[in-house]
């Protein structure tokens, strides 16, 4: 580090530096102790106005702070792009998790938890060594609701994630899990489906089936016979020609997405579909949405005989911040 550093503004945004290296480059201890500098990891500094990416923090943990550890738990899941609730994400205060090579390596600080060793499948991902995602899910089973687990497995089995595993392979692997959390992952794998593209599609599907409605089809393709356009219905009941579309905040704010939604609605209406829109508010207070759905089923000439299962602990409260 040839350049002399006098202020936080000279540091590259999002980059981690060793505290020793910054002192050697001339940065005064007062600057390092100021609010302009943060220490995401022991002995590692960064600009306070530019968050450090999780992948950079994980590499630093594994290569500099605690060499030889394997990234685990929520850190492994988040690195793989699985949709964790906001409270369990790195940028919102969740510590980095890894496993040591021996029990003597265990440690815990506010930002790092090094767990005891585990003999389990692992692999390299973007320069870091991780545990298999289903092992990481098993380790997190006490932290996540059963719906959260299904959300993650849907994403892992979907076609939009960075890392995907076919659902039959996920279910087969889950059968081999032993110990605490294994049964929760197995049950979640049985409730998961393929071709799901967002966490809220999963939550809406679980919401419907838990109240006695049939399993909807995820992302059913629909074609416009007048053009070469095609789109996908978030959740569909083709037997009743009922389309359920989840509306996030992005649908309201993104003009291009809004235009696509209008086109899709028009095509669906022309083909005789009833289109129902559902939001996170409907999942929190569902009665009006359920009344509209029942009315659409009735118009389709089908009897309504849903059981209406009681709400369980699995239905963790949904925060708008977690809606995606």
PEURLIN-V327415 format. One record per residue. N is the residue number from 1. SS is DSSP state (2 for helix, 1 for strand, 0 for the rest). PHI is phi in radians with two decimals (999 if undefined). PSI is psi in whole degrees, 0 to 359 (none if undefined). Layout:
N/SS/PHI/PSI, N/SS/PHI/PSI
This chain:
1/0/999/85, 2/0/-1.26/322, 3/0/-1.21/136, 4/0/-1.38/133, 5/0/-1.93/127, 6/0/-2.07/343, 7/0/-2.52/162, 8/2/-1.13/330, 9/2/-1.14/342, 10/2/-1.39/345, 11/0/-1.39/146, 12/0/-1.21/133, 13/0/-1.01/133, 14/0/1.39/359, 15/0/-1.64/143, 16/0/-1.63/137, 17/1/-2.19/151, 18/1/-1.37/143, 19/2/-1.08/320, 20/2/-1.07/317, 21/2/-1.12/321, 22/2/-1.19/320, 23/2/-1.09/318, 24/2/-1.14/332, 25/0/-1.47/2, 26/0/1.80/1, 27/0/-1.27/132, 28/0/-1.29/143, 29/2/-0.96/330, 30/2/-1.11/322, 31/2/-1.15/317, 32/2/-1.13/332, 33/0/-1.56/356, 34/0/-1.41/171, 35/0/-1.26/350, 36/0/-1.36/347, 37/1/-2.10/139, 38/1/-2.12/160, 39/1/-2.12/86, 40/1/-1.10/331, 41/1/-2.34/154, 42/0/-0.98/126, 43/0/1.36/2, 44/1/-2.06/134, 45/1/-2.10/158, 46/1/-2.75/165, 47/1/-1.16/136, 48/0/-1.24/335, 49/0/-1.57/7, 50/0/-2.48/101, 51/0/-1.03/143, 52/0/-1.41/131, 53/0/-1.18/149, 54/2/-1.01/319, 55/2/-1.09/323, 56/2/-1.17/319, 57/2/-1.14/320, 58/2/-1.15/319, 59/2/-1.10/317, 60/2/-1.13/319, 61/2/-1.06/313, 62/2/-1.35/330, 63/2/-1.75/334, 64/2/-2.12/311, 65/2/-1.36/311, 66/0/-2.35/73, 67/0/-1.01/141, 68/0/1.61/350, 69/0/-1.35/161, 70/1/-2.03/128, 71/1/-1.12/136, 72/0/-2.51/184, 73/2/0.89/219, 74/2/-1.12/331, 75/2/-1.10/316, 76/2/-1.10/317, 77/2/-1.13/317, 78/2/-1.19/322, 79/2/-1.06/326, 80/0/-1.42/1, 81/0/1.43/16, 82/0/-1.34/141, 83/0/-1.42/90, 84/0/-1.44/154, 85/0/-1.01/151, 86/2/-0.95/320, 87/2/-1.14/345, 88/2/-1.85/18, 89/0/-1.78/150, 90/2/-0.97/313, 91/2/-1.23/349, 92/2/-1.96/23, 93/0/1.85/354, 94/0/-1.19/132, 95/0/-1.15/162, 96/1/-1.31/138, 97/1/-2.04/138, 98/1/-2.65/171, 99/1/-2.10/138, 100/0/-1.47/168, 101/0/-1.33/340, 102/0/-2.60/165, 103/2/-1.08/334, 104/2/-1.18/345, 105/2/-1.57/0, 106/0/-1.09/144, 107/1/-2.85/163, 108/1/-2.62/127, 109/0/-2.26/183, 110/0/-1.10/328, 111/0/-1.97/354, 112/1/-2.42/132, 113/1/-2.18/119, 114/1/-1.84/112, 115/1/-1.50/173, 116/0/-1.22/167, 117/0/-1.22/158, 118/0/-2.57/133, 119/0/-1.55/104, 120/0/-2.79/160, 121/0/-1.04/141, 122/1/-2.50/166, 123/1/-2.77/168, 124/1/-1.69/140, 125/1/-2.52/114, 126/0/0.94/40, 127/0/1.52/4, 128/1/-2.19/155, 129/1/-1.69/126, 130/1/-2.14/157, 131/1/-1.37/155, 132/0/-0.92/141, 133/2/-1.00/327, 134/2/-1.30/332, 135/2/-1.17/316, 136/2/-1.09/320, 137/2/-1.12/319, 138/2/-1.05/318, 139/2/-1.12/334, 140/0/-1.71/4, 141/0/-1.05/331, 142/0/-1.33/336, 143/0/-1.49/328, 144/0/-1.80/146, 145/0/-1.26/166, 146/2/-1.09/326, 147/2/-1.15/320, 148/2/-1.05/320, 149/2/-1.13/318, 150/2/-1.14/320, 151/2/-0.96/314, 152/2/-1.16/319, 153/2/-1.24/322, 154/2/-0.97/316, 155/2/-1.15/320, 156/2/-1.15/328, 157/2/-1.60/356, 158/0/-1.43/182, 159/0/-1.83/2, 160/0/-1.83/345, 161/0/-1.33/159, 162/0/-1.14/317, 163/0/-2.00/124, 164/0/-2.17/147, 165/0/-2.32/129, 166/0/-0.98/142, 167/2/-1.01/320, 168/2/-1.02/323, 169/2/-1.19/321, 170/2/-1.06/313, 171/2/-1.13/320, 172/2/-1.13/317, 173/2/-1.11/318, 174/2/-1.09/332, 175/2/-1.18/339, 176/0/-1.61/356, 177/0/-1.24/136, 178/0/-2.21/147, 179/0/1.71/184, 180/0/-1.04/133, 181/0/1.62/343, 182/2/-1.12/318, 183/2/-1.17/322, 184/2/-1.09/320, 185/2/-1.20/320, 186/2/-1.06/315, 187/2/-1.13/319, 188/2/-1.12/321, 189/2/-1.11/324, 190/2/-1.23/332, 191/2/-1.52/349, 192/0/-1.35/157, 193/0/-2.35/166, 194/0/-1.57/165, 195/0/1.21/30, 196/0/-1.69/136, 197/0/-1.99/354, 198/0/-2.66/152, 199/2/-1.02/323, 200/2/-1.31/337, 201/2/-1.09/318, 202/2/-1.08/311, 203/2/-1.12/322, 204/2/-1.16/320, 205/2/-1.10/314, 206/2/-1.12/322, 207/2/-1.02/316, 208/2/-1.23/312, 209/2/-1.20/328, 210/2/-1.15/335, 211/0/-1.71/16, 212/0/1.63/2, 213/0/-1.39/155, 214/0/-1.13/163, 215/0/-1.19/121, 216/0/-1.37/160, 217/1/-1.47/131, 218/1/-1.52/129, 219/1/0.90/57, 220/1/-1.27/129, 221/1/-1.31/140, 222/1/-2.29/136, 223/1/-1.96/143, 224/0/-1.54/114, 225/0/-1.18/343, 226/0/-1.58/345, 227/0/-2.42/185, 228/0/-1.64/14, 229/0/-1.34/145, 230/1/-2.50/154, 231/1/-2.47/186, 232/1/-2.35/135, 233/1/-1.50/128, 234/1/-0.95/304, 235/1/-2.39/127, 236/1/-2.25/143, 237/1/-1.98/84, 238/0/-1.10/333, 239/0/-1.15/337, 240/0/-1.99/359, 241/0/0.92/51, 242/1/-1.99/124, 243/1/-1.91/131, 244/1/-2.00/119, 245/1/-1.97/126, 246/1/-1.48/130, 247/0/-1.91/113, 248/0/-1.62/177, 249/2/-1.08/328, 250/2/-1.11/327, 251/2/-1.11/327, 252/2/-1.38/325, 253/2/-1.61/336, 254/0/-1.60/110, 255/2/-1.10/320, 256/2/-1.12/319, 257/2/-1.13/321, 258/2/-1.07/318, 259/2/-1.13/319, 260/2/-1.09/320, 261/2/-1.12/320, 262/2/-1.09/317, 263/2/-1.12/315, 264/2/-1.08/316, 265/2/-1.00/316, 266/2/-1.09/314, 267/2/-1.07/316, 268/2/-1.14/317, 269/2/-1.11/321, 270/2/-1.10/331, 271/0/-1.67/11, 272/0/1.49/18, 273/0/-1.52/145, 274/1/-1.57/130, 275/1/-1.93/119, 276/1/-1.96/134, 277/1/-1.85/137, 278/1/-2.23/144, 279/0/-2.28/176, 280/2/-1.08/329, 281/2/-1.12/325, 282/2/-1.21/329, 283/2/-1.29/332, 284/2/-1.40/317, 285/0/-2.23/88, 286/0/-1.54/354, 287/2/-1.03/315, 288/2/-1.14/320, 289/2/-1.10/316, 290/2/-1.10/324, 291/2/-1.12/319, 292/2/-1.18/321, 293/2/-1.15/316, 294/2/-1.06/321, 295/2/-1.14/320, 296/2/-1.15/320, 297/2/-1.13/319, 298/2/-1.11/318, 299/2/-1.10/332, 300/0/-1.35/357, 301/0/1.45/17, 302/0/-1.78/145, 303/0/-1.25/149, 304/0/-1.82/114, 305/0/-2.43/44, 306/0/-1.34/148, 307/0/-1.41/326, 308/0/1.21/62, 309/0/-1.10/147, 310/0/-1.18/153, 311/0/-1.22/137, 312/0/-2.05/177, 313/0/-1.06/334, 314/0/-1.05/331, 315/0/-1.49/77, 316/0/-1.09/144, 317/0/-0.93/135, 318/0/-1.64/123, 319/0/-1.63/138, 320/2/-0.97/331, 321/2/-1.16/333, 322/2/-1.56/349, 323/0/-1.21/131, 324/0/-2.37/none
